Structure formats: C-alpha cells, structure tokens
Amino acid sequence: MSSFAGTGKKSAWETWTNFPQATNAFLEMYLHSAKLSKSCLAMVWHFVVLLYNRTSTSGSVNCTRKQLFIQKGRTLENIPPTHDALM
C-alpha cells in the first residue's frame, strides 16, 4: 500500500512529528519485517489511528473505524483500514 485513503504525505509527516515514538516501530519494520514484536505492531496501529483522528487515545483501528463512521459520519473511504488490512 503506497498511501492511506484521504491521508497525504503532509498529514503523515505531521502525525509522525507529533508521535515520535513511532520511529522505533518504523525502524523495526524496516530491519525485521518478517517478525515484528507486539509492541511494534501496537505502535504502528496507534500511529494509523492518529493519522485519521489526531485526538484519539485508541490503539485499535477497528474501534476507531467504528467511532469515525458512526459518531463523526465519515464515509468508508475516509476511515482507517481494518486491522486485517493493516496486517
């Protein structure tokens, strides 16, 4: 996947700047992509959540999808990918 729907490079960069903890997870993904730790995956999932909702404290992309779709009325194209899609 080269991009996330509705989220551009600028948004990704701003999210990363505000969530620098993701750096170690990205490094792990680059160096050990065959076997990622649970903490790495959790950090990446939280980063993706923040891409779509910067104020979210959720680490679950599926819960965030539901919240954004139901409570905020976003279309399916403007919510994060499912957990399975990220995997």
HTML snippet that shows the backbone in 3Dmol.js (N, CA, C, O; Angstrom):
<script src="https://3Dmol.org/build/3Dmol-min.js"></script>
<div id="view" style="width:600px;height:400px;position:relative"></div>
<script>
const pdb = `
ATOM      1  N   MET A   1       0.852  -1.169   0.000  1.00  0.00           N
ATOM      2  CA  MET A   1       0.000   0.000   0.000  1.00  0.00           C
ATOM      3  C   MET A   1       0.895   1.229   0.000  1.00  0.00           C
ATOM      4  O   MET A   1       1.771   1.355   0.857  1.00  0.00           O
ATOM      5  N   SER A   2       0.695   2.117  -0.926  1.00  0.00           N
ATOM      6  CA  SER A   2       1.536   3.296  -1.020  1.00  0.00           C
ATOM      7  C   SER A   2       0.978   4.481  -0.243  1.00  0.00           C
ATOM      8  O   SER A   2       1.712   5.420   0.065  1.00  0.00           O
ATOM      9  N   SER A   3      -0.299   4.446   0.073  1.00  0.00           N
ATOM     10  CA  SER A   3      -0.883   5.551   0.831  1.00  0.00           C
ATOM     11  C   SER A   3      -2.154   5.096   1.534  1.00  0.00           C
ATOM     12  O   SER A   3      -2.698   4.028   1.252  1.00  0.00           O
ATOM     13  N   PHE A   4      -2.606   5.927   2.447  1.00  0.00           N
ATOM     14  CA  PHE A   4      -3.862   5.686   3.143  1.00  0.00           C
ATOM     15  C   PHE A   4      -4.891   6.650   2.573  1.00  0.00           C
ATOM     16  O   PHE A   4      -4.595   7.829   2.378  1.00  0.00           O
ATOM     17  N   ALA A   5      -6.089   6.163   2.307  1.00  0.00           N
ATOM     18  CA  ALA A   5      -7.133   6.980   1.695  1.00  0.00           C
ATOM     19  C   ALA A   5      -7.383   8.252   2.493  1.00  0.00           C
ATOM     20  O   ALA A   5      -7.589   8.214   3.706  1.00  0.00           O
ATOM     21  N   GLY A   6      -7.360   9.363   1.798  1.00  0.00           N
ATOM     22  CA  GLY A   6      -7.660  10.641   2.418  1.00  0.00           C
ATOM     23  C   GLY A   6      -6.551  11.201   3.286  1.00  0.00           C
ATOM     24  O   GLY A   6      -6.733  12.238   3.925  1.00  0.00           O
ATOM     25  N   THR A   7      -5.401  10.534   3.320  1.00  0.00           N
ATOM     26  CA  THR A   7      -4.291  10.988   4.152  1.00  0.00           C
ATOM     27  C   THR A   7      -3.056  11.131   3.279  1.00  0.00           C
ATOM     28  O   THR A   7      -2.576  10.159   2.696  1.00  0.00           O
ATOM     29  N   GLY A   8      -2.555  12.339   3.197  1.00  0.00           N
ATOM     30  CA  GLY A   8      -1.396  12.601   2.351  1.00  0.00           C
ATOM     31  C   GLY A   8      -0.084  12.598   3.121  1.00  0.00           C
ATOM     32  O   GLY A   8      -0.042  12.344   4.324  1.00  0.00           O
ATOM     33  N   LYS A   9       0.978  12.887   2.393  1.00  0.00           N
ATOM     34  CA  LYS A   9       2.317  12.896   2.983  1.00  0.00           C
ATOM     35  C   LYS A   9       2.447  13.935   4.089  1.00  0.00           C
ATOM     36  O   LYS A   9       3.077  13.683   5.116  1.00  0.00           O
ATOM     37  N   LYS A  10       1.852  15.096   3.876  1.00  0.00           N
ATOM     38  CA  LYS A  10       1.946  16.167   4.872  1.00  0.00           C
ATOM     39  C   LYS A  10       1.283  15.738   6.181  1.00  0.00           C
ATOM     40  O   LYS A  10       1.835  15.962   7.258  1.00  0.00           O
ATOM     41  N   SER A  11       0.116  15.131   6.092  1.00  0.00           N
ATOM     42  CA  SER A  11      -0.582  14.658   7.295  1.00  0.00           C
ATOM     43  C   SER A  11       0.220  13.570   7.996  1.00  0.00           C
ATOM     44  O   SER A  11       0.308  13.548   9.224  1.00  0.00           O
ATOM     45  N   ALA A  12       0.803  12.666   7.211  1.00  0.00           N
ATOM     46  CA  ALA A  12       1.611  11.597   7.798  1.00  0.00           C
ATOM     47  C   ALA A  12       2.828  12.179   8.497  1.00  0.00           C
ATOM     48  O   ALA A  12       3.178  11.755   9.598  1.00  0.00           O
ATOM     49  N   TRP A  13       3.473  13.151   7.860  1.00  0.00           N
ATOM     50  CA  TRP A  13       4.654  13.774   8.463  1.00  0.00           C
ATOM     51  C   TRP A  13       4.278  14.508   9.757  1.00  0.00           C
ATOM     52  O   TRP A  13       4.990  14.393  10.754  1.00  0.00           O
ATOM     53  N   GLU A  14       3.198  15.241   9.754  1.00  0.00           N
ATOM     54  CA  GLU A  14       2.760  15.968  10.953  1.00  0.00           C
ATOM     55  C   GLU A  14       2.409  14.996  12.082  1.00  0.00           C
ATOM     56  O   GLU A  14       2.717  15.248  13.247  1.00  0.00           O
ATOM     57  N   THR A  15       1.768  13.895  11.727  1.00  0.00           N
ATOM     58  CA  THR A  15       1.430  12.890  12.740  1.00  0.00           C
ATOM     59  C   THR A  15       2.697  12.292  13.324  1.00  0.00           C
ATOM     60  O   THR A  15       2.803  12.134  14.540  1.00  0.00           O
ATOM     61  N   TRP A  16       3.648  11.963  12.482  1.00  0.00           N
ATOM     62  CA  TRP A  16       4.913  11.395  12.940  1.00  0.00           C
ATOM     63  C   TRP A  16       5.666  12.403  13.816  1.00  0.00           C
ATOM     64  O   TRP A  16       6.250  12.028  14.832  1.00  0.00           O
ATOM     65  N   THR A  17       5.651  13.675  13.423  1.00  0.00           N
ATOM     66  CA  THR A  17       6.307  14.710  14.216  1.00  0.00           C
ATOM     67  C   THR A  17       5.685  14.804  15.612  1.00  0.00           C
ATOM     68  O   THR A  17       6.391  15.025  16.596  1.00  0.00           O
ATOM     69  N   ASN A  18       4.374  14.638  15.693  1.00  0.00           N
ATOM     70  CA  ASN A  18       3.676  14.710  16.979  1.00  0.00           C
ATOM     71  C   ASN A  18       3.660  13.383  17.733  1.00  0.00           C
ATOM     72  O   ASN A  18       3.262  13.340  18.897  1.00  0.00           O
ATOM     73  N   PHE A  19       4.085  12.310  17.087  1.00  0.00           N
ATOM     74  CA  PHE A  19       4.110  10.982  17.700  1.00  0.00           C
ATOM     75  C   PHE A  19       5.446  10.306  17.372  1.00  0.00           C
ATOM     76  O   PHE A  19       5.476   9.290  16.678  1.00  0.00           O
ATOM     77  N   PRO A  20       6.563  10.878  17.879  1.00  0.00           N
ATOM     78  CA  PRO A  20       7.885  10.368  17.526  1.00  0.00           C
ATOM     79  C   PRO A  20       8.166   8.956  18.049  1.00  0.00           C
ATOM     80  O   PRO A  20       9.126   8.315  17.620  1.00  0.00           O
ATOM     81  N   GLN A  21       7.342   8.477  18.960  1.00  0.00           N
ATOM     82  CA  GLN A  21       7.508   7.109  19.469  1.00  0.00           C
ATOM     83  C   GLN A  21       7.385   6.093  18.342  1.00  0.00           C
ATOM     84  O   GLN A  21       7.885   4.974  18.461  1.00  0.00           O
ATOM     85  N   ALA A  22       6.736   6.463  17.268  1.00  0.00           N
ATOM     86  CA  ALA A  22       6.557   5.558  16.136  1.00  0.00           C
ATOM     87  C   ALA A  22       7.870   5.273  15.410  1.00  0.00           C
ATOM     88  O   ALA A  22       7.970   4.285  14.682  1.00  0.00           O
ATOM     89  N   THR A  23       8.863   6.114  15.597  1.00  0.00           N
ATOM     90  CA  THR A  23      10.140   5.949  14.891  1.00  0.00           C
ATOM     91  C   THR A  23      10.750   4.576  15.144  1.00  0.00           C
ATOM     92  O   THR A  23      11.182   3.913  14.201  1.00  0.00           O
ATOM     93  N   ASN A  24      10.793   4.145  16.383  1.00  0.00           N
ATOM     94  CA  ASN A  24      11.372   2.836  16.688  1.00  0.00           C
ATOM     95  C   ASN A  24      10.580   1.705  16.031  1.00  0.00           C
ATOM     96  O   ASN A  24      11.158   0.715  15.582  1.00  0.00           O
ATOM     97  N   ALA A  25       9.289   1.855  15.979  1.00  0.00           N
ATOM     98  CA  ALA A  25       8.459   0.835  15.317  1.00  0.00           C
ATOM     99  C   ALA A  25       8.749   0.798  13.820  1.00  0.00           C
ATOM    100  O   ALA A  25       8.828  -0.279  13.228  1.00  0.00           O
ATOM    101  N   PHE A  26       8.907   1.964  13.209  1.00  0.00           N
ATOM    102  CA  PHE A  26       9.227   2.006  11.786  1.00  0.00           C
ATOM    103  C   PHE A  26      10.593   1.386  11.510  1.00  0.00           C
ATOM    104  O   PHE A  26      10.775   0.690  10.511  1.00  0.00           O
ATOM    105  N   LEU A  27      11.547   1.642  12.397  1.00  0.00           N
ATOM    106  CA  LEU A  27      12.869   1.032  12.243  1.00  0.00           C
ATOM    107  C   LEU A  27      12.786  -0.485  12.362  1.00  0.00           C
ATOM    108  O   LEU A  27      13.420  -1.211  11.596  1.00  0.00           O
ATOM    109  N   GLU A  28      12.003  -0.957  13.323  1.00  0.00           N
ATOM    110  CA  GLU A  28      11.837  -2.400  13.471  1.00  0.00           C
ATOM    111  C   GLU A  28      11.193  -3.003  12.223  1.00  0.00           C
ATOM    112  O   GLU A  28      11.585  -4.080  11.774  1.00  0.00           O
ATOM    113  N   MET A  29      10.213  -2.310  11.673  1.00  0.00           N
ATOM    114  CA  MET A  29       9.565  -2.801  10.456  1.00  0.00           C
ATOM    115  C   MET A  29      10.569  -2.901   9.313  1.00  0.00           C
ATOM    116  O   MET A  29      10.535  -3.844   8.523  1.00  0.00           O
ATOM    117  N   TYR A  30      11.451  -1.931   9.236  1.00  0.00           N
ATOM    118  CA  TYR A  30      12.446  -1.910   8.169  1.00  0.00           C
ATOM    119  C   TYR A  30      13.488  -3.017   8.365  1.00  0.00           C
ATOM    120  O   TYR A  30      13.866  -3.692   7.408  1.00  0.00           O
ATOM    121  N   LEU A  31      13.941  -3.196   9.588  1.00  0.00           N
ATOM    122  CA  LEU A  31      15.030  -4.138   9.860  1.00  0.00           C
ATOM    123  C   LEU A  31      14.575  -5.580  10.041  1.00  0.00           C
ATOM    124  O   LEU A  31      15.313  -6.508   9.711  1.00  0.00           O
ATOM    125  N   HIS A  32      13.370  -5.776  10.560  1.00  0.00           N
ATOM    126  CA  HIS A  32      12.909  -7.126  10.912  1.00  0.00           C
ATOM    127  C   HIS A  32      11.486  -7.367  10.417  1.00  0.00           C
ATOM    128  O   HIS A  32      10.631  -7.809  11.183  1.00  0.00           O
ATOM    129  N   SER A  33      11.235  -7.087   9.175  1.00  0.00           N
ATOM    130  CA  SER A  33       9.862  -7.136   8.664  1.00  0.00           C
ATOM    131  C   SER A  33       9.238  -8.532   8.717  1.00  0.00           C
ATOM    132  O   SER A  33       8.014  -8.652   8.696  1.00  0.00           O
ATOM    133  N   ALA A  34      10.039  -9.572   8.783  1.00  0.00           N
ATOM    134  CA  ALA A  34       9.489 -10.930   8.808  1.00  0.00           C
ATOM    135  C   ALA A  34       8.855 -11.262  10.153  1.00  0.00           C
ATOM    136  O   ALA A  34       7.905 -12.043  10.213  1.00  0.00           O
ATOM    137  N   LYS A  35       9.367 -10.681  11.228  1.00  0.00           N
ATOM    138  CA  LYS A  35       8.869 -10.993  12.572  1.00  0.00           C
ATOM    139  C   LYS A  35       8.841  -9.709  13.393  1.00  0.00           C
ATOM    140  O   LYS A  35       9.873  -9.256  13.889  1.00  0.00           O
ATOM    141  N   LEU A  36       7.655  -9.128  13.531  1.00  0.00           N
ATOM    142  CA  LEU A  36       7.509  -7.884  14.281  1.00  0.00           C
ATOM    143  C   LEU A  36       6.989  -8.168  15.680  1.00  0.00           C
ATOM    144  O   LEU A  36       6.144  -9.041  15.875  1.00  0.00           O
ATOM    145  N   SER A  37       7.498  -7.427  16.644  1.00  0.00           N
ATOM    146  CA  SER A  37       7.056  -7.590  18.026  1.00  0.00           C
ATOM    147  C   SER A  37       5.643  -7.036  18.200  1.00  0.00           C
ATOM    148  O   SER A  37       5.168  -6.224  17.405  1.00  0.00           O
ATOM    149  N   LYS A  38       4.992  -7.497  19.256  1.00  0.00           N
ATOM    150  CA  LYS A  38       3.643  -6.991  19.555  1.00  0.00           C
ATOM    151  C   LYS A  38       3.677  -5.503  19.853  1.00  0.00           C
ATOM    152  O   LYS A  38       2.751  -4.779  19.486  1.00  0.00           O
ATOM    153  N   SER A  39       4.729  -5.034  20.512  1.00  0.00           N
ATOM    154  CA  SER A  39       4.820  -3.611  20.835  1.00  0.00           C
ATOM    155  C   SER A  39       4.996  -2.781  19.559  1.00  0.00           C
ATOM    156  O   SER A  39       4.468  -1.673  19.458  1.00  0.00           O
ATOM    157  N   CYS A  40       5.727  -3.310  18.603  1.00  0.00           N
ATOM    158  CA  CYS A  40       5.891  -2.615  17.315  1.00  0.00           C
ATOM    159  C   CYS A  40       4.548  -2.501  16.605  1.00  0.00           C
ATOM    160  O   CYS A  40       4.166  -1.424  16.147  1.00  0.00           O
ATOM    161  N   LEU A  41       3.843  -3.609  16.519  1.00  0.00           N
ATOM    162  CA  LEU A  41       2.535  -3.592  15.855  1.00  0.00           C
ATOM    163  C   LEU A  41       1.576  -2.641  16.553  1.00  0.00           C
ATOM    164  O   LEU A  41       0.849  -1.900  15.892  1.00  0.00           O
ATOM    165  N   ALA A  42       1.567  -2.652  17.869  1.00  0.00           N
ATOM    166  CA  ALA A  42       0.684  -1.756  18.621  1.00  0.00           C
ATOM    167  C   ALA A  42       1.015  -0.294  18.331  1.00  0.00           C
ATOM    168  O   ALA A  42       0.116   0.539  18.209  1.00  0.00           O
ATOM    169  N   MET A  43       2.301   0.013  18.220  1.00  0.00           N
ATOM    170  CA  MET A  43       2.728   1.383  17.934  1.00  0.00           C
ATOM    171  C   MET A  43       2.294   1.798  16.528  1.00  0.00           C
ATOM    172  O   MET A  43       1.839   2.924  16.326  1.00  0.00           O
ATOM    173  N   VAL A  44       2.429   0.905  15.569  1.00  0.00           N
ATOM    174  CA  VAL A  44       2.018   1.206  14.193  1.00  0.00           C
ATOM    175  C   VAL A  44       0.512   1.395  14.126  1.00  0.00           C
ATOM    176  O   VAL A  44       0.027   2.320  13.474  1.00  0.00           O
ATOM    177  N   TRP A  45      -0.232   0.520  14.800  1.00  0.00           N
ATOM    178  CA  TRP A  45      -1.692   0.658  14.806  1.00  0.00           C
ATOM    179  C   TRP A  45      -2.102   1.996  15.404  1.00  0.00           C
ATOM    180  O   TRP A  45      -3.000   2.661  14.889  1.00  0.00           O
ATOM    181  N   HIS A  46      -1.443   2.392  16.495  1.00  0.00           N
ATOM    182  CA  HIS A  46      -1.777   3.678  17.122  1.00  0.00           C
ATOM    183  C   HIS A  46      -1.432   4.833  16.169  1.00  0.00           C
ATOM    184  O   HIS A  46      -2.181   5.805  16.076  1.00  0.00           O
ATOM    185  N   PHE A  47      -0.319   4.726  15.478  1.00  0.00           N
ATOM    186  CA  PHE A  47       0.050   5.756  14.508  1.00  0.00           C
ATOM    187  C   PHE A  47      -1.031   5.890  13.426  1.00  0.00           C
ATOM    188  O   PHE A  47      -1.413   7.003  13.062  1.00  0.00           O
ATOM    189  N   VAL A  48      -1.516   4.767  12.921  1.00  0.00           N
ATOM    190  CA  VAL A  48      -2.558   4.804  11.892  1.00  0.00           C
ATOM    191  C   VAL A  48      -3.834   5.435  12.449  1.00  0.00           C
ATOM    192  O   VAL A  48      -4.496   6.211  11.759  1.00  0.00           O
ATOM    193  N   VAL A  49      -4.174   5.109  13.677  1.00  0.00           N
ATOM    194  CA  VAL A  49      -5.340   5.736  14.317  1.00  0.00           C
ATOM    195  C   VAL A  49      -5.156   7.250  14.338  1.00  0.00           C
ATOM    196  O   VAL A  49      -6.078   7.997  14.009  1.00  0.00           O
ATOM    197  N   LEU A  50      -3.959   7.703  14.726  1.00  0.00           N
ATOM    198  CA  LEU A  50      -3.696   9.140  14.810  1.00  0.00           C
ATOM    199  C   LEU A  50      -3.718   9.816  13.434  1.00  0.00           C
ATOM    200  O   LEU A  50      -4.025  11.004  13.339  1.00  0.00           O
ATOM    201  N   LEU A  51      -3.400   9.084  12.385  1.00  0.00           N
ATOM    202  CA  LEU A  51      -3.495   9.647  11.035  1.00  0.00           C
ATOM    203  C   LEU A  51      -4.918  10.091  10.719  1.00  0.00           C
ATOM    204  O   LEU A  51      -5.129  11.083  10.022  1.00  0.00           O
ATOM    205  N   TYR A  52      -5.875   9.360  11.231  1.00  0.00           N
ATOM    206  CA  TYR A  52      -7.278   9.627  10.930  1.00  0.00           C
ATOM    207  C   TYR A  52      -7.999  10.436  12.008  1.00  0.00           C
ATOM    208  O   TYR A  52      -9.009  11.085  11.737  1.00  0.00           O
ATOM    209  N   ASN A  53      -7.470  10.390  13.235  1.00  0.00           N
ATOM    210  CA  ASN A  53      -8.093  11.126  14.335  1.00  0.00           C
ATOM    211  C   ASN A  53      -7.005  11.491  15.339  1.00  0.00           C
ATOM    212  O   ASN A  53      -6.684  10.706  16.231  1.00  0.00           O
ATOM    213  N   ARG A  54      -6.447  12.675  15.190  1.00  0.00           N
ATOM    214  CA  ARG A  54      -5.280  13.095  15.982  1.00  0.00           C
ATOM    215  C   ARG A  54      -5.521  13.181  17.479  1.00  0.00           C
ATOM    216  O   ARG A  54      -4.564  13.212  18.253  1.00  0.00           O
ATOM    217  N   THR A  55      -6.759  13.220  17.900  1.00  0.00           N
ATOM    218  CA  THR A  55      -7.043  13.324  19.334  1.00  0.00           C
ATOM    219  C   THR A  55      -7.389  11.976  19.959  1.00  0.00           C
ATOM    220  O   THR A  55      -7.661  11.898  21.157  1.00  0.00           O
ATOM    221  N   SER A  56      -7.380  10.936  19.168  1.00  0.00           N
ATOM    222  CA  SER A  56      -7.774   9.621  19.673  1.00  0.00           C
ATOM    223  C   SER A  56      -6.738   9.049  20.636  1.00  0.00           C
ATOM    224  O   SER A  56      -5.533   9.233  20.461  1.00  0.00           O
ATOM    225  N   THR A  57      -7.231   8.360  21.644  1.00  0.00           N
ATOM    226  CA  THR A  57      -6.349   7.636  22.569  1.00  0.00           C
ATOM    227  C   THR A  57      -6.445   6.136  22.318  1.00  0.00           C
ATOM    228  O   THR A  57      -5.831   5.341  23.029  1.00  0.00           O
ATOM    229  N   SER A  58      -7.203   5.761  21.323  1.00  0.00           N
ATOM    230  CA  SER A  58      -7.403   4.355  20.995  1.00  0.00           C
ATOM    231  C   SER A  58      -6.176   3.779  20.302  1.00  0.00           C
ATOM    232  O   SER A  58      -5.497   4.469  19.541  1.00  0.00           O
ATOM    233  N   GLY A  59      -5.905   2.525  20.570  1.00  0.00           N
ATOM    234  CA  GLY A  59      -4.863   1.810  19.852  1.00  0.00           C
ATOM    235  C   GLY A  59      -5.463   0.819  18.882  1.00  0.00           C
ATOM    236  O   GLY A  59      -4.740   0.083  18.211  1.00  0.00           O
ATOM    237  N   SER A  60      -6.779   0.797  18.805  1.00  0.00           N
ATOM    238  CA  SER A  60      -7.482  -0.173  17.972  1.00  0.00           C
ATOM    239  C   SER A  60      -8.012   0.497  16.710  1.00  0.00           C
ATOM    240  O   SER A  60      -8.843   1.402  16.781  1.00  0.00           O
ATOM    241  N   VAL A  61      -7.531   0.051  15.565  1.00  0.00           N
ATOM    242  CA  VAL A  61      -8.020   0.634  14.324  1.00  0.00           C
ATOM    243  C   VAL A  61      -9.479   0.282  14.092  1.00  0.00           C
ATOM    244  O   VAL A  61     -10.226   1.096  13.550  1.00  0.00           O
ATOM    245  N   ASN A  62      -9.900  -0.908  14.490  1.00  0.00           N
ATOM    246  CA  ASN A  62     -11.296  -1.291  14.288  1.00  0.00           C
ATOM    247  C   ASN A  62     -12.238  -0.442  15.136  1.00  0.00           C
ATOM    248  O   ASN A  62     -13.298  -0.037  14.659  1.00  0.00           O
ATOM    249  N   CYS A  63     -11.869  -0.167  16.386  1.00  0.00           N
ATOM    250  CA  CYS A  63     -12.702   0.702  17.233  1.00  0.00           C
ATOM    251  C   CYS A  63     -12.731   2.119  16.678  1.00  0.00           C
ATOM    252  O   CYS A  63     -13.774   2.772  16.678  1.00  0.00           O
ATOM    253  N   THR A  64     -11.600   2.584  16.215  1.00  0.00           N
ATOM    254  CA  THR A  64     -11.544   3.930  15.643  1.00  0.00           C
ATOM    255  C   THR A  64     -12.385   4.018  14.383  1.00  0.00           C
ATOM    256  O   THR A  64     -13.076   5.014  14.170  1.00  0.00           O
ATOM    257  N   ARG A  65     -12.336   2.979  13.536  1.00  0.00           N
ATOM    258  CA  ARG A  65     -13.177   2.938  12.335  1.00  0.00           C
ATOM    259  C   ARG A  65     -14.640   3.113  12.714  1.00  0.00           C
ATOM    260  O   ARG A  65     -15.364   3.910  12.118  1.00  0.00           O
ATOM    261  N   LYS A  66     -15.056   2.353  13.716  1.00  0.00           N
ATOM    262  CA  LYS A  66     -16.456   2.400  14.145  1.00  0.00           C
ATOM    263  C   LYS A  66     -16.822   3.792  14.656  1.00  0.00           C
ATOM    264  O   LYS A  66     -17.863   4.338  14.293  1.00  0.00           O
ATOM    265  N   GLN A  67     -15.957   4.364  15.502  1.00  0.00           N
ATOM    266  CA  GLN A  67     -16.228   5.687  16.057  1.00  0.00           C
ATOM    267  C   GLN A  67     -16.329   6.745  14.965  1.00  0.00           C
ATOM    268  O   GLN A  67     -17.250   7.563  14.969  1.00  0.00           O
ATOM    269  N   LEU A  68     -15.388   6.728  14.037  1.00  0.00           N
ATOM    270  CA  LEU A  68     -15.384   7.737  12.983  1.00  0.00           C
ATOM    271  C   LEU A  68     -16.565   7.580  12.032  1.00  0.00           C
ATOM    272  O   LEU A  68     -17.108   8.570  11.543  1.00  0.00           O
ATOM    273  N   PHE A  69     -16.957   6.352  11.773  1.00  0.00           N
ATOM    274  CA  PHE A  69     -18.071   6.100  10.862  1.00  0.00           C
ATOM    275  C   PHE A  69     -19.405   6.457  11.506  1.00  0.00           C
ATOM    276  O   PHE A  69     -20.233   7.129  10.891  1.00  0.00           O
ATOM    277  N   ILE A  70     -19.615   6.009  12.742  1.00  0.00           N
ATOM    278  CA  ILE A  70     -20.907   6.207  13.409  1.00  0.00           C
ATOM    279  C   ILE A  70     -21.030   7.596  14.023  1.00  0.00           C
ATOM    280  O   ILE A  70     -22.002   8.305  13.765  1.00  0.00           O
ATOM    281  N   GLN A  71     -20.052   7.988  14.832  1.00  0.00           N
ATOM    282  CA  GLN A  71     -20.170   9.231  15.598  1.00  0.00           C
ATOM    283  C   GLN A  71     -19.830  10.469  14.785  1.00  0.00           C
ATOM    284  O   GLN A  71     -20.427  11.526  14.992  1.00  0.00           O
ATOM    285  N   LYS A  72     -18.889  10.359  13.873  1.00  0.00           N
ATOM    286  CA  LYS A  72     -18.452  11.541  13.128  1.00  0.00           C
ATOM    287  C   LYS A  72     -18.989  11.567  11.705  1.00  0.00           C
ATOM    288  O   LYS A  72     -18.787  12.544  10.985  1.00  0.00           O
ATOM    289  N   GLY A  73     -19.680  10.490  11.289  1.00  0.00           N
ATOM    290  CA  GLY A  73     -20.312  10.464   9.979  1.00  0.00           C
ATOM    291  C   GLY A  73     -19.367  10.423   8.795  1.00  0.00           C
ATOM    292  O   GLY A  73     -19.746  10.835   7.699  1.00  0.00           O
ATOM    293  N   ARG A  74     -18.157   9.942   8.981  1.00  0.00           N
ATOM    294  CA  ARG A  74     -17.217   9.852   7.864  1.00  0.00           C
ATOM    295  C   ARG A  74     -17.597   8.708   6.927  1.00  0.00           C
ATOM    296  O   ARG A  74     -18.198   7.716   7.341  1.00  0.00           O
ATOM    297  N   THR A  75     -17.237   8.867   5.676  1.00  0.00           N
ATOM    298  CA  THR A  75     -17.507   7.818   4.705  1.00  0.00           C
ATOM    299  C   THR A  75     -16.489   6.693   4.863  1.00  0.00           C
ATOM    300  O   THR A  75     -15.452   6.874   5.502  1.00  0.00           O
ATOM    301  N   LEU A  76     -16.781   5.550   4.291  1.00  0.00           N
ATOM    302  CA  LEU A  76     -15.874   4.410   4.377  1.00  0.00           C
ATOM    303  C   LEU A  76     -14.495   4.727   3.797  1.00  0.00           C
ATOM    304  O   LEU A  76     -13.492   4.181   4.255  1.00  0.00           O
ATOM    305  N   GLU A  77     -14.440   5.596   2.801  1.00  0.00           N
ATOM    306  CA  GLU A  77     -13.164   5.960   2.187  1.00  0.00           C
ATOM    307  C   GLU A  77     -12.313   6.829   3.098  1.00  0.00           C
ATOM    308  O   GLU A  77     -11.110   6.959   2.870  1.00  0.00           O
ATOM    309  N   ASN A  78     -12.906   7.428   4.127  1.00  0.00           N
ATOM    310  CA  ASN A  78     -12.196   8.361   4.997  1.00  0.00           C
ATOM    311  C   ASN A  78     -12.023   7.853   6.419  1.00  0.00           C
ATOM    312  O   ASN A  78     -11.915   8.639   7.361  1.00  0.00           O
ATOM    313  N   ILE A  79     -11.999   6.543   6.565  1.00  0.00           N
ATOM    314  CA  ILE A  79     -11.711   5.949   7.867  1.00  0.00           C
ATOM    315  C   ILE A  79     -10.530   4.999   7.695  1.00  0.00           C
ATOM    316  O   ILE A  79     -10.241   4.569   6.579  1.00  0.00           O
ATOM    317  N   PRO A  80      -9.850   4.669   8.781  1.00  0.00           N
ATOM    318  CA  PRO A  80      -8.664   3.811   8.667  1.00  0.00           C
ATOM    319  C   PRO A  80      -8.982   2.437   8.108  1.00  0.00           C
ATOM    320  O   PRO A  80     -10.127   1.988   8.158  1.00  0.00           O
ATOM    321  N   PRO A  81      -7.960   1.767   7.572  1.00  0.00           N
ATOM    322  CA  PRO A  81      -8.154   0.386   7.117  1.00  0.00           C
ATOM    323  C   PRO A  81      -8.432  -0.518   8.310  1.00  0.00           C
ATOM    324  O   PRO A  81      -8.133  -0.160   9.449  1.00  0.00           O
ATOM    325  N   THR A  82      -8.990  -1.661   8.054  1.00  0.00           N
ATOM    326  CA  THR A  82      -9.257  -2.617   9.137  1.00  0.00           C
ATOM    327  C   THR A  82      -7.945  -3.169   9.683  1.00  0.00           C
ATOM    328  O   THR A  82      -6.889  -3.046   9.064  1.00  0.00           O
ATOM    329  N   HIS A  83      -8.043  -3.773  10.846  1.00  0.00           N
ATOM    330  CA  HIS A  83      -6.901  -4.441  11.462  1.00  0.00           C
ATOM    331  C   HIS A  83      -6.315  -5.476  10.506  1.00  0.00           C
ATOM    332  O   HIS A  83      -5.099  -5.546  10.322  1.00  0.00           O
ATOM    333  N   ASP A  84      -7.175  -6.267   9.910  1.00  0.00           N
ATOM    334  CA  ASP A  84      -6.718  -7.317   8.991  1.00  0.00           C
ATOM    335  C   ASP A  84      -6.010  -6.725   7.763  1.00  0.00           C
ATOM    336  O   ASP A  84      -5.018  -7.280   7.289  1.00  0.00           O
ATOM    337  N   ALA A  85      -6.514  -5.617   7.260  1.00  0.00           N
ATOM    338  CA  ALA A  85      -5.874  -4.977   6.104  1.00  0.00           C
ATOM    339  C   ALA A  85      -4.483  -4.476   6.466  1.00  0.00           C
ATOM    340  O   ALA A  85      -3.558  -4.568   5.658  1.00  0.00           O
ATOM    341  N   LEU A  86      -4.331  -3.950   7.670  1.00  0.00           N
ATOM    342  CA  LEU A  86      -3.006  -3.490   8.098  1.00  0.00           C
ATOM    343  C   LEU A  86      -2.021  -4.645   8.239  1.00  0.00           C
ATOM    344  O   LEU A  86      -0.839  -4.518   7.921  1.00  0.00           O
ATOM    345  N   MET A  87      -2.530  -5.761   8.718  1.00  0.00           N
ATOM    346  CA  MET A  87      -1.648  -6.930   8.871  1.00  0.00           C
ATOM    347  C   MET A  87      -1.184  -7.401   7.519  1.00  0.00           C
ATOM    348  O   MET A  87      -0.435  -8.373   7.428  1.00  0.00           O
TER     349      MET A  87
END
`;
const viewer = $3Dmol.createViewer("view");
viewer.addModel(pdb, "pdb");
viewer.setStyle({}, {cartoon: {color: "spectrum"}});
viewer.zoomTo();
viewer.render();
</script>
